[in-house]
Amino acid sequence: MGTGERSEKIRTYNFPQSRVTDHRIGLSLHRLDVVLDGDLDELTEALAAADLAALTATSG
């Protein structure tokens, strides 16, 4: 879990490598053009899975 500070990175878009990285879950996708076109399914599914795993871990 992050600190919520303004300087904390959430996501990085690397155009030369066609990569988007979500730093909260450590996911890198090498399909930046697809993400920018609005296809966020893989990203949102990974975020939901990480959230569920975190909730499961804290609830015992």
C-alpha distance matrix in Angstrom:
0.0 3.8 6.8 8.7 11.5 14.2 14.5 11.1 12.1 11.3 14.4 17.5 21.0 23.4 26.9 29.0 27.2 26.6 22.9 19.8 16.4 13.1 10.7 7.6 9.5 12.1 14.9 18.1 21.0 24.4 25.8 24.9 28.2 27.3 24.0 25.8 28.5 26.1 25.5 21.8 22.2 20.8 17.7 17.1 18.0 15.5 12.7 14.3 14.6 11.0 10.3 13.3 12.5 9.3 11.7 14.4 12.8 12.1 15.5 17.4
3.8 0.0 3.7 5.6 7.9 10.6 10.8 7.5 9.3 9.2 12.8 15.6 19.3 21.7 25.2 27.4 26.0 25.6 22.1 18.9 15.6 12.6 9.9 7.5 10.6 12.6 15.4 18.1 21.0 24.1 25.4 24.1 27.3 27.0 23.5 24.8 27.8 25.6 25.5 22.0 23.0 21.7 18.3 18.1 19.6 17.1 14.2 16.3 17.2 13.6 13.0 16.4 15.9 12.9 15.1 18.0 16.6 15.7 19.1 21.1
6.8 3.7 0.0 3.8 5.4 8.9 9.6 7.5 10.5 11.3 14.9 17.6 21.2 23.7 27.1 29.4 28.3 28.1 24.7 21.5 18.5 15.6 12.9 11.0 14.3 16.0 18.9 21.3 24.2 27.1 28.3 26.7 29.8 29.6 26.0 26.9 30.0 27.9 28.3 24.8 26.1 25.0 21.5 21.1 22.9 20.6 17.5 19.5 20.6 17.2 16.2 19.5 19.1 15.8 17.6 20.7 19.2 17.7 21.0 23.1
8.7 5.6 3.8 0.0 3.8 6.4 8.4 6.8 9.5 9.8 13.5 16.4 19.7 22.6 25.8 28.4 27.6 27.0 23.8 20.4 17.9 14.9 12.9 11.1 14.7 16.7 19.0 21.1 23.6 26.4 27.2 25.2 28.0 27.9 24.2 24.7 27.7 25.6 26.3 22.9 24.6 24.0 20.3 19.7 22.0 20.2 16.8 18.8 20.6 17.5 16.2 19.7 20.0 17.0 18.4 21.8 20.9 19.4 22.3 24.9
11.5 7.9 5.4 3.8 0.0 3.8 5.4 5.5 9.0 10.5 14.0 16.1 19.5 22.1 25.2 27.6 27.2 27.0 24.0 20.9 18.5 16.1 13.8 13.1 16.8 18.0 20.4 22.0 24.6 27.1 28.0 25.7 28.5 28.9 25.2 25.4 28.6 26.9 27.9 24.8 26.8 26.1 22.4 22.3 24.8 22.8 19.6 22.0 23.7 20.5 19.6 23.2 23.3 20.3 22.0 25.3 24.1 22.8 25.8 28.2
14.2 10.6 8.9 6.4 3.8 0.0 3.8 5.5 8.1 9.8 12.7 14.4 17.4 20.1 22.9 25.5 25.5 25.2 22.5 19.5 17.7 15.7 14.0 13.9 17.7 18.6 20.5 21.5 23.8 25.9 26.5 23.8 26.4 27.1 23.5 23.2 26.5 25.0 26.4 23.6 26.1 25.7 21.9 22.0 24.9 23.2 20.1 22.7 24.7 21.9 21.1 24.8 25.2 22.5 24.3 27.6 26.7 25.6 28.6 31.1
14.5 10.8 9.6 8.4 5.4 3.8 0.0 3.8 6.3 9.3 11.7 12.7 15.9 18.0 21.0 23.2 23.2 23.4 20.7 18.1 16.1 14.7 12.5 13.3 17.0 17.1 19.2 19.9 22.4 24.3 25.3 22.7 25.6 26.6 23.2 23.0 26.5 25.5 26.7 23.9 26.4 25.5 21.8 22.6 25.3 23.1 20.5 23.5 25.1 22.1 21.9 25.7 25.6 23.1 25.3 28.4 27.2 26.4 29.7 31.8
11.1 7.5 7.5 6.8 5.5 5.5 3.8 0.0 3.8 6.5 9.5 11.1 14.7 17.0 20.3 22.5 22.0 21.9 18.9 16.0 13.5 11.6 9.2 9.6 13.3 13.6 15.9 17.1 19.8 22.1 23.3 21.1 24.2 24.8 21.3 21.7 25.2 23.8 24.6 21.6 23.7 22.6 18.9 19.6 22.1 19.7 17.1 20.2 21.5 18.4 18.4 22.1 21.9 19.5 21.9 24.8 23.6 23.1 26.4 28.4
12.1 9.3 10.5 9.5 9.0 8.1 6.3 3.8 0.0 3.8 5.8 7.4 11.0 13.4 16.7 19.0 18.3 18.2 15.1 12.3 9.9 8.4 6.5 8.1 11.4 11.2 13.0 13.7 16.2 18.3 19.5 17.3 20.5 21.2 17.8 18.2 21.8 20.7 21.3 18.5 20.8 19.5 15.9 17.1 19.7 17.3 15.2 18.6 19.9 17.1 17.6 21.3 21.1 19.3 22.0 24.7 23.8 23.8 27.0 29.0
11.3 9.2 11.3 9.8 10.5 9.8 9.3 6.5 3.8 0.0 3.8 7.0 10.3 13.3 16.5 19.2 18.2 17.3 14.1 10.7 8.4 5.9 5.3 6.0 9.2 9.9 10.9 12.1 14.2 16.8 17.5 15.5 18.6 18.7 15.1 15.9 19.2 17.7 18.1 15.1 17.3 16.2 12.5 13.4 16.1 14.1 11.7 15.1 16.7 14.2 14.7 18.4 18.6 17.1 19.6 22.4 21.9 22.1 25.0 27.1
14.4 12.8 14.9 13.5 14.0 12.7 11.7 9.5 5.8 3.8 0.0 3.8 6.7 9.9 12.9 15.7 14.6 13.5 10.5 7.0 5.5 4.4 5.7 7.8 9.8 9.5 9.5 9.5 11.2 13.4 14.0 11.8 15.0 15.4 12.0 12.8 16.3 15.2 15.6 13.0 15.6 14.4 10.9 12.7 15.4 13.5 12.0 15.6 17.1 15.2 16.2 19.7 20.0 19.2 21.7 24.2 24.0 24.6 27.4 29.4
17.5 15.6 17.6 16.4 16.1 14.4 12.7 11.1 7.4 7.0 3.8 0.0 3.8 6.3 9.6 12.1 11.4 10.9 8.2 5.7 5.2 6.6 7.6 10.7 12.3 10.8 10.5 9.2 10.6 11.8 12.8 10.3 13.6 14.8 12.0 12.4 16.1 15.9 16.5 14.5 17.3 15.9 12.8 15.3 17.9 15.9 15.1 18.8 20.0 18.2 19.6 23.0 23.0 22.4 25.1 27.4 27.0 27.9 30.7 32.5
21.0 19.3 21.2 19.7 19.5 17.4 15.9 14.7 11.0 10.3 6.7 3.8 0.0 3.8 6.2 9.3 9.0 7.8 6.1 4.6 6.6 9.0 10.9 13.9 14.9 13.3 12.0 9.8 9.9 10.1 10.3 7.3 10.2 12.2 9.9 9.6 13.4 13.9 14.7 13.6 16.7 15.6 13.1 15.9 18.5 17.0 16.7 20.3 21.6 20.3 21.9 25.1 25.3 25.1 27.7 29.9 29.8 30.8 33.5 35.3
23.4 21.7 23.7 22.6 22.1 20.1 18.0 17.0 13.4 13.3 9.9 6.3 3.8 0.0 3.8 5.8 5.7 5.9 5.1 6.0 8.1 11.4 12.9 16.3 16.9 14.5 13.2 10.2 10.2 9.2 10.3 7.8 10.7 13.2 11.9 11.7 15.2 16.4 16.9 16.3 19.1 17.5 15.5 18.7 20.9 19.2 19.4 23.0 23.9 22.6 24.6 27.6 27.5 27.4 30.3 32.2 31.9 33.2 36.0 37.5
26.9 25.2 27.1 25.8 25.2 22.9 21.0 20.3 16.7 16.5 12.9 9.6 6.2 3.8 0.0 3.9 5.4 4.8 6.5 8.3 11.3 14.5 16.4 19.7 20.1 17.9 16.1 12.8 11.8 9.8 9.9 7.2 8.8 12.1 11.7 10.7 13.8 15.9 16.6 16.8 19.8 18.6 17.2 20.3 22.6 21.3 21.8 25.2 26.2 25.4 27.4 30.2 30.4 30.5 33.3 35.2 35.1 36.5 39.1 40.6
29.0 27.4 29.4 28.4 27.6 25.5 23.2 22.5 19.0 19.2 15.7 12.1 9.3 5.8 3.9 0.0 3.8 5.6 7.9 10.7 13.3 16.8 18.3 21.9 22.0 19.3 17.6 14.1 13.2 10.6 11.4 9.8 11.3 14.6 14.8 14.2 16.9 19.2 19.5 19.9 22.5 20.9 19.8 23.2 25.1 23.6 24.4 27.9 28.5 27.5 29.8 32.6 32.4 32.6 35.6 37.3 37.0 38.5 41.3 42.6
27.2 26.0 28.3 27.6 27.2 25.5 23.2 22.0 18.3 18.2 14.6 11.4 9.0 5.7 5.4 3.8 0.0 3.8 5.3 8.8 11.0 14.8 16.4 19.9 19.4 16.5 14.7 10.9 10.1 7.3 9.1 8.5 10.7 13.4 13.6 14.0 16.6 18.5 18.1 18.2 20.4 18.3 17.4 21.1 22.5 20.8 22.0 25.4 25.6 24.8 27.4 29.9 29.5 30.0 33.1 34.5 34.2 36.0 38.7 39.8
26.6 25.6 28.1 27.0 27.0 25.2 23.4 21.9 18.2 17.3 13.5 10.9 7.8 5.9 4.8 5.6 3.8 0.0 3.8 7.0 10.2 13.7 16.1 19.1 18.7 16.3 13.8 10.2 8.3 5.5 5.8 4.8 7.0 9.6 9.9 10.4 12.8 14.8 14.4 14.9 17.2 15.5 14.8 18.4 20.0 18.8 20.0 23.2 23.8 23.4 25.8 28.2 28.2 28.9 31.7 33.2 33.3 35.0 37.5 38.8
22.9 22.1 24.7 23.8 24.0 22.5 20.7 18.9 15.1 14.1 10.5 8.2 6.1 5.1 6.5 7.9 5.3 3.8 0.0 3.8 6.5 10.1 12.4 15.4 14.9 12.5 10.1 6.6 5.5 4.2 5.9 5.1 8.7 10.2 9.4 10.7 13.6 14.6 13.9 13.4 15.5 13.4 12.2 15.8 17.4 15.7 16.8 20.2 20.6 19.9 22.3 24.9 24.7 25.3 28.2 29.7 29.6 31.4 33.9 35.2
19.8 18.9 21.5 20.4 20.9 19.5 18.1 16.0 12.3 10.7 7.0 5.7 4.6 6.0 8.3 10.7 8.8 7.0 3.8 0.0 3.8 6.7 9.6 12.3 12.2 10.5 8.2 5.6 5.4 6.5 7.3 5.6 9.4 10.1 8.0 9.5 12.7 12.8 12.4 11.0 13.5 11.6 9.5 12.9 14.9 13.2 13.7 17.2 18.0 17.1 19.2 22.0 22.1 22.4 25.1 26.9 27.0 28.4 30.9 32.5
16.4 15.6 18.5 17.9 18.5 17.7 16.1 13.5 9.9 8.4 5.5 5.2 6.6 8.1 11.3 13.3 11.0 10.2 6.5 3.8 0.0 3.8 6.0 8.9 8.8 6.9 5.5 4.2 6.4 8.7 10.3 9.4 13.1 13.4 10.9 12.8 15.9 15.4 14.7 12.5 14.4 12.1 9.4 12.5 14.3 11.8 11.9 15.6 16.1 14.6 16.8 19.7 19.4 19.4 22.4 24.2 23.9 25.3 28.0 29.4
13.1 12.6 15.6 14.9 16.1 15.7 14.7 11.6 8.4 5.9 4.4 6.6 9.0 11.4 14.5 16.8 14.8 13.7 10.1 6.7 3.8 0.0 3.8 5.6 6.1 5.7 5.3 6.5 8.7 11.8 12.9 11.9 15.3 15.0 11.9 13.9 16.9 15.5 14.9 11.9 13.5 11.5 8.2 10.4 12.3 9.7 8.9 12.7 13.5 11.6 13.4 16.6 16.5 16.1 19.0 21.0 20.8 22.0 24.7 26.3
10.7 9.9 12.9 12.9 13.8 14.0 12.5 9.2 6.5 5.3 5.7 7.6 10.9 12.9 16.4 18.3 16.4 16.1 12.4 9.6 6.0 3.8 0.0 3.8 5.5 4.8 6.8 8.4 11.6 14.4 16.1 15.1 18.7 18.6 15.6 17.3 20.5 19.2 18.6 15.6 17.0 14.8 11.6 13.4 15.0 12.0 10.7 14.4 14.7 12.0 13.7 17.0 16.3 15.4 18.5 20.6 19.8 20.7 23.8 25.3
7.6 7.5 11.0 11.1 13.1 13.9 13.3 9.6 8.1 6.0 7.8 10.7 13.9 16.3 19.7 21.9 19.9 19.1 15.4 12.3 8.9 5.6 3.8 0.0 3.8 5.9 8.0 10.8 13.6 16.9 18.3 17.4 20.8 20.2 16.9 18.9 21.7 19.8 19.1 15.6 16.6 14.7 11.4 12.1 13.5 10.6 8.5 11.7 12.2 9.1 10.2 13.7 13.2 11.9 14.9 17.2 16.5 17.2 20.2 21.9
9.5 10.6 14.3 14.7 16.8 17.7 17.0 13.3 11.4 9.2 9.8 12.3 14.9 16.9 20.1 22.0 19.4 18.7 14.9 12.2 8.8 6.1 5.5 3.8 0.0 3.8 5.6 9.1 11.9 15.5 17.1 17.0 20.4 19.4 16.6 19.2 21.7 19.7 18.3 14.9 15.1 12.6 10.0 11.1 11.5 8.0 7.0 10.2 9.8 6.8 9.2 12.1 11.1 10.7 14.0 15.7 15.0 16.6 19.4 20.6
12.1 12.6 16.0 16.7 18.0 18.6 17.1 13.6 11.2 9.9 9.5 10.8 13.3 14.5 17.9 19.3 16.5 16.3 12.5 10.5 6.9 5.7 4.8 5.9 3.8 0.0 3.8 6.6 10.1 13.2 15.4 15.6 19.2 18.7 16.3 18.8 21.5 20.2 18.8 15.8 16.3 13.3 11.0 13.1 13.6 9.9 10.0 13.4 12.6 10.1 12.9 15.5 14.2 14.1 17.6 18.8 17.9 19.7 22.6 23.6
14.9 15.4 18.9 19.0 20.4 20.5 19.2 15.9 13.0 10.9 9.5 10.5 12.0 13.2 16.1 17.6 14.7 13.8 10.1 8.2 5.5 5.3 6.8 8.0 5.6 3.8 0.0 3.8 6.6 10.1 12.0 12.6 16.1 15.3 13.1 16.0 18.5 17.2 15.5 12.8 13.1 10.0 8.0 10.9 11.2 7.9 9.0 12.4 11.8 10.4 13.4 15.7 14.9 15.6 18.7 19.8 19.6 21.6 24.1 25.2
18.1 18.1 21.3 21.1 22.0 21.5 19.9 17.1 13.7 12.1 9.5 9.2 9.8 10.2 12.8 14.1 10.9 10.2 6.6 5.6 4.2 6.5 8.4 10.8 9.1 6.6 3.8 0.0 3.8 6.6 9.1 9.7 13.4 13.1 11.5 14.2 16.8 16.3 14.7 12.8 13.7 10.6 9.1 12.6 13.3 10.6 12.0 15.5 15.1 14.1 17.0 19.3 18.6 19.4 22.4 23.6 23.4 25.4 27.9 28.9
21.0 21.0 24.2 23.6 24.6 23.8 22.4 19.8 16.2 14.2 11.2 10.6 9.9 10.2 11.8 13.2 10.1 8.3 5.5 5.4 6.4 8.7 11.6 13.6 11.9 10.1 6.6 3.8 0.0 3.8 5.5 7.1 10.3 9.7 8.8 11.8 13.8 13.7 11.8 10.7 11.6 8.7 8.2 12.0 12.7 10.9 12.9 16.0 15.9 15.7 18.5 20.5 20.3 21.5 24.2 25.3 25.6 27.7 29.9 31.0
24.4 24.1 27.1 26.4 27.1 25.9 24.3 22.1 18.3 16.8 13.4 11.8 10.1 9.2 9.8 10.6 7.3 5.5 4.2 6.5 8.7 11.8 14.4 16.9 15.5 13.2 10.1 6.6 3.8 0.0 3.8 6.0 8.8 9.2 9.5 11.8 13.7 14.6 13.0 12.8 14.1 11.6 11.6 15.3 16.1 14.6 16.6 19.6 19.6 19.5 22.3 24.3 24.0 25.2 28.0 29.1 29.3 31.4 33.7 34.7
25.8 25.4 28.3 27.2 28.0 26.5 25.3 23.3 19.5 17.5 14.0 12.8 10.3 10.3 9.9 11.4 9.1 5.8 5.9 7.3 10.3 12.9 16.1 18.3 17.1 15.4 12.0 9.1 5.5 3.8 0.0 3.8 5.5 5.5 6.5 8.8 10.1 11.4 9.8 10.5 12.1 10.5 10.9 14.3 15.4 14.9 16.7 19.4 19.9 20.3 22.7 24.7 25.0 26.3 28.7 29.9 30.5 32.6 34.5 35.9
24.9 24.1 26.7 25.2 25.7 23.8 22.7 21.1 17.3 15.5 11.8 10.3 7.3 7.8 7.2 9.8 8.5 4.8 5.1 5.6 9.4 11.9 15.1 17.4 17.0 15.6 12.6 9.7 7.1 6.0 3.8 0.0 3.8 5.4 5.1 6.1 8.5 10.0 9.8 10.3 12.9 11.9 11.2 14.4 16.4 15.8 16.8 19.8 20.8 20.9 22.8 25.2 25.8 26.6 29.0 30.6 31.2 32.8 34.9 36.5
28.2 27.3 29.8 28.0 28.5 26.4 25.6 24.2 20.5 18.6 15.0 13.6 10.2 10.7 8.8 11.3 10.7 7.0 8.7 9.4 13.1 15.3 18.7 20.8 20.4 19.2 16.1 13.4 10.3 8.8 5.5 3.8 0.0 3.8 5.5 5.1 6.2 8.9 9.1 10.9 13.6 13.4 13.3 16.1 18.1 18.2 19.3 21.9 23.2 23.6 25.4 27.6 28.5 29.5 31.6 33.2 34.1 35.7 37.6 39.3
27.3 27.0 29.6 27.9 28.9 27.1 26.6 24.8 21.2 18.7 15.4 14.8 12.2 13.2 12.1 14.6 13.4 9.6 10.2 10.1 13.4 15.0 18.6 20.2 19.4 18.7 15.3 13.1 9.7 9.2 5.5 5.4 3.8 0.0 3.8 5.5 5.0 6.7 5.7 8.0 10.2 10.4 11.0 13.5 15.1 15.8 17.2 19.3 20.6 21.6 23.3 25.1 26.3 27.6 29.4 30.9 32.1 33.8 35.4 37.1
24.0 23.5 26.0 24.2 25.2 23.5 23.2 21.3 17.8 15.1 12.0 12.0 9.9 11.9 11.7 14.8 13.6 9.9 9.4 8.0 10.9 11.9 15.6 16.9 16.6 16.3 13.1 11.5 8.8 9.5 6.5 5.1 5.5 3.8 0.0 3.8 5.3 5.2 5.0 5.6 8.8 9.1 8.4 10.8 13.1 13.6 14.3 16.7 18.4 19.0 20.3 22.6 23.8 24.7 26.5 28.3 29.4 30.9 32.6 34.5
25.8 24.8 26.9 24.7 25.4 23.2 23.0 21.7 18.2 15.9 12.8 12.4 9.6 11.7 10.7 14.2 14.0 10.4 10.7 9.5 12.8 13.9 17.3 18.9 19.2 18.8 16.0 14.2 11.8 11.8 8.8 6.1 5.1 5.5 3.8 0.0 3.8 5.3 7.3 8.4 11.9 12.8 11.7 13.6 16.4 17.0 17.1 19.6 21.6 22.0 23.0 25.5 26.9 27.4 29.2 31.3 32.3 33.4 35.3 37.4
28.5 27.8 30.0 27.7 28.6 26.5 26.5 25.2 21.8 19.2 16.3 16.1 13.4 15.2 13.8 16.9 16.6 12.8 13.6 12.7 15.9 16.9 20.5 21.7 21.7 21.5 18.5 16.8 13.8 13.7 10.1 8.5 6.2 5.0 5.3 3.8 0.0 3.8 5.9 8.6 11.5 13.1 13.0 14.5 16.9 18.2 18.7 20.5 22.6 23.6 24.5 26.6 28.3 29.2 30.6 32.5 34.0 35.2 36.7 38.8
26.1 25.6 27.9 25.6 26.9 25.0 25.5 23.8 20.7 17.7 15.2 15.9 13.9 16.4 15.9 19.2 18.5 14.8 14.6 12.8 15.4 15.5 19.2 19.8 19.7 20.2 17.2 16.3 13.7 14.6 11.4 10.0 8.9 6.7 5.2 5.3 3.8 0.0 3.8 5.7 8.8 11.0 10.7 11.4 14.0 15.7 15.8 17.3 19.7 20.9 21.5 23.5 25.4 26.3 27.4 29.4 31.1 32.2 33.5 35.7
25.5 25.5 28.3 26.3 27.9 26.4 26.7 24.6 21.3 18.1 15.6 16.5 14.7 16.9 16.6 19.5 18.1 14.4 13.9 12.4 14.7 14.9 18.6 19.1 18.3 18.8 15.5 14.7 11.8 13.0 9.8 9.8 9.1 5.7 5.0 7.3 5.9 3.8 0.0 3.8 5.7 7.9 8.6 9.6 11.4 13.3 14.2 15.5 17.4 18.9 19.9 21.5 23.3 24.7 25.9 27.5 29.2 30.7 31.8 33.9
21.8 22.0 24.8 22.9 24.8 23.6 23.9 21.6 18.5 15.1 13.0 14.5 13.6 16.3 16.8 19.9 18.2 14.9 13.4 11.0 12.5 11.9 15.6 15.6 14.9 15.8 12.8 12.8 10.7 12.8 10.5 10.3 10.9 8.0 5.6 8.4 8.6 5.7 3.8 0.0 3.8 5.7 5.3 6.0 8.4 10.0 10.5 12.0 14.1 15.4 16.3 18.1 19.9 21.0 22.3 24.0 25.6 27.0 28.3 30.4
22.2 23.0 26.1 24.6 26.8 26.1 26.4 23.7 20.8 17.3 15.6 17.3 16.7 19.1 19.8 22.5 20.4 17.2 15.5 13.5 14.4 13.5 17.0 16.6 15.1 16.3 13.1 13.7 11.6 14.1 12.1 12.9 13.6 10.2 8.8 11.9 11.5 8.8 5.7 3.8 0.0 3.8 5.4 5.3 5.9 8.5 9.8 10.4 12.0 14.1 15.2 16.2 18.1 19.8 20.9 22.1 24.1 25.7 26.7 28.5
20.8 21.7 25.0 24.0 26.1 25.7 25.5 22.6 19.5 16.2 14.4 15.9 15.6 17.5 18.6 20.9 18.3 15.5 13.4 11.6 12.1 11.5 14.8 14.7 12.6 13.3 10.0 10.6 8.7 11.6 10.5 11.9 13.4 10.4 9.1 12.8 13.1 11.0 7.9 5.7 3.8 0.0 3.8 5.6 5.2 6.2 8.6 9.9 10.5 12.3 14.2 15.3 16.4 18.3 20.0 20.9 22.4 24.5 25.7 27.2
17.7 18.3 21.5 20.3 22.4 21.9 21.8 18.9 15.9 12.5 10.9 12.8 13.1 15.5 17.2 19.8 17.4 14.8 12.2 9.5 9.4 8.2 11.6 11.4 10.0 11.0 8.0 9.1 8.2 11.6 10.9 11.2 13.3 11.0 8.4 11.7 13.0 10.7 8.6 5.3 5.4 3.8 0.0 3.8 5.5 5.3 6.3 8.7 10.0 10.7 12.3 14.3 15.4 16.6 18.4 20.0 21.2 22.8 24.4 26.2
17.1 18.1 21.1 19.7 22.3 22.0 22.6 19.6 17.1 13.4 12.7 15.3 15.9 18.7 20.3 23.2 21.1 18.4 15.8 12.9 12.5 10.4 13.4 12.1 11.1 13.1 10.9 12.6 12.0 15.3 14.3 14.4 16.1 13.5 10.8 13.6 14.5 11.4 9.6 6.0 5.3 5.6 3.8 0.0 3.8 5.4 5.0 6.1 8.5 9.8 10.4 12.1 14.1 15.2 16.3 18.1 19.8 21.1 22.3 24.4
18.0 19.6 22.9 22.0 24.8 24.9 25.3 22.1 19.7 16.1 15.4 17.9 18.5 20.9 22.6 25.1 22.5 20.0 17.4 14.9 14.3 12.3 15.0 13.5 11.5 13.6 11.2 13.3 12.7 16.1 15.4 16.4 18.1 15.1 13.1 16.4 16.9 14.0 11.4 8.4 5.9 5.2 5.5 3.8 0.0 3.8 5.4 5.1 6.1 8.6 9.8 10.5 12.2 14.2 15.2 16.3 18.2 20.0 20.9 22.7
15.5 17.1 20.6 20.2 22.8 23.2 23.1 19.7 17.3 14.1 13.5 15.9 17.0 19.2 21.3 23.6 20.8 18.8 15.7 13.2 11.8 9.7 12.0 10.6 8.0 9.9 7.9 10.6 10.9 14.6 14.9 15.8 18.2 15.8 13.6 17.0 18.2 15.7 13.3 10.0 8.5 6.2 5.3 5.4 3.8 0.0 3.8 5.5 5.1 6.2 8.6 9.9 10.5 12.3 14.2 15.2 16.4 18.5 19.9 21.4
12.7 14.2 17.5 16.8 19.6 20.1 20.5 17.1 15.2 11.7 12.0 15.1 16.7 19.4 21.8 24.4 22.0 20.0 16.8 13.7 11.9 8.9 10.7 8.5 7.0 10.0 9.0 12.0 12.9 16.6 16.7 16.8 19.3 17.2 14.3 17.1 18.7 15.8 14.2 10.5 9.8 8.6 6.3 5.0 5.4 3.8 0.0 3.8 5.5 5.1 6.1 8.6 9.9 10.5 12.3 14.1 15.3 16.6 18.3 20.3
14.3 16.3 19.5 18.8 22.0 22.7 23.5 20.2 18.6 15.1 15.6 18.8 20.3 23.0 25.2 27.9 25.4 23.2 20.2 17.2 15.6 12.7 14.4 11.7 10.2 13.4 12.4 15.5 16.0 19.6 19.4 19.8 21.9 19.3 16.7 19.6 20.5 17.3 15.5 12.0 10.4 9.9 8.7 6.1 5.1 5.5 3.8 0.0 3.8 5.5 5.0 6.1 8.6 9.8 10.5 12.1 14.1 15.4 16.4 18.5
14.6 17.2 20.6 20.6 23.7 24.7 25.1 21.5 19.9 16.7 17.1 20.0 21.6 23.9 26.2 28.5 25.6 23.8 20.6 18.0 16.1 13.5 14.7 12.2 9.8 12.6 11.8 15.1 15.9 19.6 19.9 20.8 23.2 20.6 18.4 21.6 22.6 19.7 17.4 14.1 12.0 10.5 10.0 8.5 6.1 5.1 5.5 3.8 0.0 3.8 5.4 5.1 6.1 8.6 9.9 10.4 12.2 14.3 15.3 16.7
11.0 13.6 17.2 17.5 20.5 21.9 22.1 18.4 17.1 14.2 15.2 18.2 20.3 22.6 25.4 27.5 24.8 23.4 19.9 17.1 14.6 11.6 12.0 9.1 6.8 10.1 10.4 14.1 15.7 19.5 20.3 20.9 23.6 21.6 19.0 22.0 23.6 20.9 18.9 15.4 14.1 12.3 10.7 9.8 8.6 6.2 5.1 5.5 3.8 0.0 3.8 5.4 5.1 6.2 8.6 9.8 10.5 12.4 14.3 15.7
10.3 13.0 16.2 16.2 19.6 21.1 21.9 18.4 17.6 14.7 16.2 19.6 21.9 24.6 27.4 29.8 27.4 25.8 22.3 19.2 16.8 13.4 13.7 10.2 9.2 12.9 13.4 17.0 18.5 22.3 22.7 22.8 25.4 23.3 20.3 23.0 24.5 21.5 19.9 16.3 15.2 14.2 12.3 10.4 9.8 8.6 6.1 5.0 5.4 3.8 0.0 3.8 5.4 5.1 6.2 8.6 9.9 10.7 12.3 14.5
13.3 16.4 19.5 19.7 23.2 24.8 25.7 22.1 21.3 18.4 19.7 23.0 25.1 27.6 30.2 32.6 29.9 28.2 24.9 22.0 19.7 16.6 17.0 13.7 12.1 15.5 15.7 19.3 20.5 24.3 24.7 25.2 27.6 25.1 22.6 25.5 26.6 23.5 21.5 18.1 16.2 15.3 14.3 12.1 10.5 9.9 8.6 6.1 5.1 5.4 3.8 0.0 3.8 5.4 5.1 6.0 8.5 10.0 10.5 12.4
12.5 15.9 19.1 20.0 23.3 25.2 25.6 21.9 21.1 18.6 20.0 23.0 25.3 27.5 30.4 32.4 29.5 28.2 24.7 22.1 19.4 16.5 16.3 13.2 11.1 14.2 14.9 18.6 20.3 24.0 25.0 25.8 28.5 26.3 23.8 26.9 28.3 25.4 23.3 19.9 18.1 16.4 15.4 14.1 12.2 10.5 9.9 8.6 6.1 5.1 5.4 3.8 0.0 3.8 5.5 5.1 6.1 8.7 10.0 10.9
9.3 12.9 15.8 17.0 20.3 22.5 23.1 19.5 19.3 17.1 19.2 22.4 25.1 27.4 30.5 32.6 30.0 28.9 25.3 22.4 19.4 16.1 15.4 11.9 10.7 14.1 15.6 19.4 21.5 25.2 26.3 26.6 29.5 27.6 24.7 27.4 29.2 26.3 24.7 21.0 19.8 18.3 16.6 15.2 14.2 12.3 10.5 9.8 8.6 6.2 5.1 5.4 3.8 0.0 3.8 5.4 5.1 6.3 8.6 10.3
11.7 15.1 17.6 18.4 22.0 24.3 25.3 21.9 22.0 19.6 21.7 25.1 27.7 30.3 33.3 35.6 33.1 31.7 28.2 25.1 22.4 19.0 18.5 14.9 14.0 17.6 18.7 22.4 24.2 28.0 28.7 29.0 31.6 29.4 26.5 29.2 30.6 27.4 25.9 22.3 20.9 20.0 18.4 16.3 15.2 14.2 12.3 10.5 9.9 8.6 6.2 5.1 5.5 3.8 0.0 3.8 5.5 5.3 6.1 8.7
14.4 18.0 20.7 21.8 25.3 27.6 28.4 24.8 24.7 22.4 24.2 27.4 29.9 32.2 35.2 37.3 34.5 33.2 29.7 26.9 24.2 21.0 20.6 17.2 15.7 18.8 19.8 23.6 25.3 29.1 29.9 30.6 33.2 30.9 28.3 31.3 32.5 29.4 27.5 24.0 22.1 20.9 20.0 18.1 16.3 15.2 14.1 12.1 10.4 9.8 8.6 6.0 5.1 5.4 3.8 0.0 3.8 5.5 5.2 6.4
12.8 16.6 19.2 20.9 24.1 26.7 27.2 23.6 23.8 21.9 24.0 27.0 29.8 31.9 35.1 37.0 34.2 33.3 29.6 27.0 23.9 20.8 19.8 16.5 15.0 17.9 19.6 23.4 25.6 29.3 30.5 31.2 34.1 32.1 29.4 32.3 34.0 31.1 29.2 25.6 24.1 22.4 21.2 19.8 18.2 16.4 15.3 14.1 12.2 10.5 9.9 8.5 6.1 5.1 5.5 3.8 0.0 3.8 5.6 5.6
12.1 15.7 17.7 19.4 22.8 25.6 26.4 23.1 23.8 22.1 24.6 27.9 30.8 33.2 36.5 38.5 36.0 35.0 31.4 28.4 25.3 22.0 20.7 17.2 16.6 19.7 21.6 25.4 27.7 31.4 32.6 32.8 35.7 33.8 30.9 33.4 35.2 32.2 30.7 27.0 25.7 24.5 22.8 21.1 20.0 18.5 16.6 15.4 14.3 12.4 10.7 10.0 8.7 6.3 5.3 5.5 3.8 0.0 3.8 5.5
15.5 19.1 21.0 22.3 25.8 28.6 29.7 26.4 27.0 25.0 27.4 30.7 33.5 36.0 39.1 41.3 38.7 37.5 33.9 30.9 28.0 24.7 23.8 20.2 19.4 22.6 24.1 27.9 29.9 33.7 34.5 34.9 37.6 35.4 32.6 35.3 36.7 33.5 31.8 28.3 26.7 25.7 24.4 22.3 20.9 19.9 18.3 16.4 15.3 14.3 12.3 10.5 10.0 8.6 6.1 5.2 5.6 3.8 0.0 3.7
17.4 21.1 23.1 24.9 28.2 31.1 31.8 28.4 29.0 27.1 29.4 32.5 35.3 37.5 40.6 42.6 39.8 38.8 35.2 32.5 29.4 26.3 25.3 21.9 20.6 23.6 25.2 28.9 31.0 34.7 35.9 36.5 39.3 37.1 34.5 37.4 38.8 35.7 33.9 30.4 28.5 27.2 26.2 24.4 22.7 21.4 20.3 18.5 16.7 15.7 14.5 12.4 10.9 10.3 8.7 6.4 5.6 5.5 3.7 0.0
